[in-house]
Structure formats: structure tokens, C-alpha cells
């Protein structure tokens, strides 16, 4: 799988594309919005800085990576000759269906389709394609170069060769593949993560504690490097809003309240997390990274 197409240039889509290019793949990024494509040059600068810092990447490696990246808003052009399409469009069934129906028309018949969905099952989306046997989930965690797992989830119709090939591809681009042989909503990471994040959110929505104090509690007493609200900023607040909205539509009253609060207090104020420079914290120097965030008040004085 030497030529890869990443559909969607958001927080995770851009990271996936950059990681694939860093590991030697020729990558085309497709986004329906030309303005989003135009913003990619800034994302490449930010990711280059992160790779230099975290992976000690040198200027030669960074230049080679950026040289392997091309972006545009023409889907047919983006998938021409592609071995693998990784879909990272919004977590909305209607949006994904529209994308896959269009993709099936223009993609080569040999191309494998993989969704980066964090919640939707591959069997749901496979029916919108012309190749369910060549369809599965390939889910990454944000900051893919550091949190380098790739959850590979098949559905009952996924061909064994496709499943094994995508696992091998994940290893090639520096991921630790987590093979899921049975469909599971939330996969592994979100089955663990979402209840934790929602527990923290519930405390804030009910007026029990502030986001910062919830995170302090977890860092000090829970042994974590960051708390749930720092994680939400990292993921980007639109994704949890989509997850909460879906849960609310399924009858979860608590999720409806949490979605309403998240939209009112953050989304509608363009506080979307790291990508906009502010969410529950302000970036690039969030309070939770300061030593005094978890110090007793007397020590701060």
C-alpha cells in the first residue's frame, strides 16, 4: 500500500496523512471544503514542529514528508491509483454514506476502504460501498505519532486478505495494530475512554466541580498525566458533541444535557480545543502543563 488517500483534513485526518507520508507513503488528502485544504500548510508546520520535538525528526525527513503530501477537493483525482482510502470525515452517518457512495463510483476496484470512525461499526458503513469485502475500520488515536495504536476492526464480510493487509500497513506506518475480530461499539479505546470522559463531564454539568478541578483530581489521585477535559481539548470538541448527540437521539437524557452544555458553553463560542487555541484550556501553554496546576495553594504563594 504505497499510495494512500486520506479523506478529511481535520485534526485526525491531517495527522494520519502526515504520519503515512513520514513513513514513506505517497499521500493525497481530499477535503470537500477548499478552505480546509488551504489551511493544511499551517497544519504541516505545526506537525513538523511536533515531529521534530517528539521524534527528533531532522529537516531532511520533514522535507521528504511534506514532499509526499498533496491535497485537493477533487475526489476522483485524489483516489486515482490509490491502494487504500482512509476516511476521516465527520462522525455522521448521512455524511459518511454520501461520501462512500461517491467514492465507490470513482475509486479503482482494487482500492481498500477503511473508516477512521471512532464509534460507528464497519458493517453499518460497508453497505454504502460497492466492496464490503474490502471494507473495515482503521481507527487512530489523536497525536498518532505518539499515541501510536491503530484499531483494525473487521465486519463479518471483510476478506481475510484485506484484514491482514491493513494490519501489516498499520505496522509499516509505525503503529501498534490492535486487531478486533468482532465488532464492538466504541472499539477498545473509546469503550474505555468515553465513560471516563462522560463521568468528568457529568460532574461539571451538575455543578459539582470545575473542569480544572476534575482534571486536578485525576492527575493527583488517579495517576494520569492529563484529565478528561485536557483529553477532550486534544480530541477536539466537535467529535464528543457528535457522540453525545447520537446518544441523546437514542434516548440518553444525560447525554442530551451534556451535549446542550457543551454546545452552549464551548462549541458556539468557537472554543473547540487545541485546533482553535482554546477549549477548556488556552493553548499553546495550557494550565495543566504548569507545575503549579497540581501544587497546594501554600506552595503557589
N, C-alpha and C positions, 0 to 999 in steps of 0.2 A: 504494500500500500504506500506507494511513493508520492502520489498526488492526492491531496486531501482538500475537500471543500468544507468550510465551516459556515453554516447559515445562521446569521445573527451575530452582530458585532457589539453586544452589550458587555457587561462586566466579565461574565464567564466565557462568552464566545470569543472575545478578543484574547483572553488568557489561553484558551485551548489552541487557538490559531498560532499564537506566538510560541507556545511550547512545542507544537508539531514542527514549526519551522526551525526552532532551535535544535531539534533533534534530526534535522536533515530533510524533512518533507517539503515539497513544493505545495504551498497553501494558497488557496483562493478564498477570500471572505466575501460572502454575499449578504447584503442587507437591503431590504426593500426601501429604506429611507436614505437618500443620497447625503443628507446632513449627517447621519450617523457614520457613513463611510468617511466623510470629510474629517470627522473627529478622531479617526483612527491614528493619525500621525501623532497626536498628543498622547494617545494610549501607548503607542510604541515607545515614546520617550520615557513614559512612566515605567513601563515594564522593563525597558533596557536598564534603567537605574536599579530596579529591584533585582534583576538577574546579576548585575554587577555586584551588588551588595550581598545577596544571599548565596549565589552560586559562584561568585568570583569570576564571572564571565568577562573575557577581555574584549577589546574593541574589535578584533578580527571576528570573533564569534558573534558579536552583536550585529556587526555589519552584514555578515553572511545570513543571519536570521532575517533581518529586515529585507534583504535582497530576495528572499524566498517568499515574501508576502505580497499578494496582490488583492485588491478589493474593488468591488463594484456593485451595481444594482441590477445587473442583467443576469437572471438565474441561469438561462441556457448557456451563456458564456462561462459562468462560474463553475458549472459542473461538467463542462466538456472534457472528456478524458479522465474524469475523476474516478479513483478507486474506492473512495469512501466519502460519504457525506455525513458530517456530524451536525445535527440540527440543534440549535440553541436559541430558538425563537420563544416568544412569551409563553408562559405556562397556562395556555388557554386552548381548550380542545378545538374550538372553531378555527382559531388562528393556525393551529398545527394541521388540522385537516385540509384547510385551503392550501397550505404550503406543500404538503405531501402529494396532494392531487396534482398540483402544478409541477412538482419535482418529478413525479412518475412519468410525465409526458416528455421531459427534456433530458433526463439523465440516461447515460448508457445502460444497457440492460445488465451489464456485469457489475454495476456500482452497488456497493453495500450501503444501506441507510442505517444510521444509528441516531437515536434520540438522546439528548442530554437531559431529558426531563428528570426532575427531582421527585416527582410524585406520581405521574401518570404511568400506567403499565404498558409495556410494549404491545400486548395483544389488542389494546384499545386503538392504538395508532396504526398498527400494521394493516388493519382493514382499509385504511385510506390510501394504501400504496398498491402498486402493481406487482410487488415482490415480497410478500410476507415471509417467505423462507429466507430472504436476505435482509431481514429487519430485526433489530434488537435495540437494547438500551446500552448506552455507554455514558455513565454519569460521573462527572468530575466534581471535586470539592474546590471551592474558591481558593485562590492562590495555589494554582495547580503545581507550580514549580516547587513548593514547599510541602503542601498537603497532598502529596502525590499518590493518591489512590484513584483507581478507576473501577467503578462498579459495572460489571458486564452482566446484564440480565437478559436471558433468553425468554421467549414465549414458547408455547407448545409447538408452534410451526417453524421455529428457527432451525435452519440447517446446521448440522454439527460442524461442517467446514467453516461456515460463517462465524459461529460462536468461537471456535478455536482460533480462527484467523484474527478476530478482533482482540482476543486475549493476547495474542502474540504482538499485535500492533500496539496495544497499551504498554507492554513491556518495552517495546522498541522506543517509545517516546518518553521513557523514564518513569512510568507509572508502576505501582504495585497493583496488579489486577485482582479484583475481588469477584470471583466467579459466583453468580447467583443462578442456580439451576432451576429455581422455581420462582414464579412471580410473587412479589411481596410489595404492597403499597408502602412507599417511603424507603424502599430498598433497605440497606443496612444502616447507612449513616443517618438518614432522616428518621428512621424508626427510633433511633437513639436520641437524635438531636431535637426533633420537634416537640416532644413532651417537655423536655428541659427548658427550651425557649418559651414555650407557652406557659409553663409554671411561673417563670420570671415575669412574663407579661401580665399574667393574671394578678400578681401581687401589686403591680403598678396601676392597672386599670381599676382595681378595687380600692386604691388609695392607701394601701398598706405601707409601701416603701417607694422610694425613687429608683429610677433605673440605675443610677450610680451606686446606691446603697445595696441594691440587689447584686450588682457586679462585685462590689467590695466583699460582700458576704461570701460569694463563691470563690473569689481569689484567695481570701484569707483562710476561710474554714473548709472550702471544698477542694483546695489544692490545684485549682486550674490557673492557667496563665491569663485567661480572659473570662469574663462573664457572658451571660446570654445576650445582653444588649450590645456589647462590643462585637459579638458574632453576627448579630443582625446587621450592624453597620457594614461589616465585611461582606456579607452576602448581598446586601442591597435591599432596601425595604420594600421594593415592589414585589419581589418574589414571596416573602411571607404574607403580604397583603393578598396575593393571588391564592395562596394556600388557605388562608383564613376565610376568604370569600367562598371558596369551594366548600369548605367545611360548614360554613353558615348556610349555604344553599342546601346542604344535606341535612339540615335540621339542628346544627350545633349552636345553641343560643349564646354560649360563652364566646365562641369564635366570632359570632356576629358583633358582639360588643367590642371585642379586641380589634376586629377589622375597622369598625367605626372609629375607635380611638386612634388607631394607627394612621388612618387616612386623615382625620381632622387635625391631629397634632403634628404630623410629620409629612405625609405624602403631599397634602395640599399646600404645604409651606415649602415644598421643594427640598425638604430635608430627607434625602434618600440614602444617606450613608456616605461611605468614603467617596463614591463617584461624584457627589456634588459638594464635597468638602464639609458636610455637616449632616449628622443624623442624630443619634443620641449623644454623640460627642462631636467636637470640632477637629478637623484634620488639616494639616498632616501630623500634628502633635497632640493626639488625644490624651485626655486627663488620665486615663487608666494606664498609660505608659510611664507616668511620672512616679517617682519613688514615694512621694508624699500622698499618693492616692490611697495607699493602704497603711499609712502611719497613724498612730494615735494623735489626737489633737495637740497634746502637750509637746510632742516631738516636732510637729509642724511649726509651732510657735518658737 
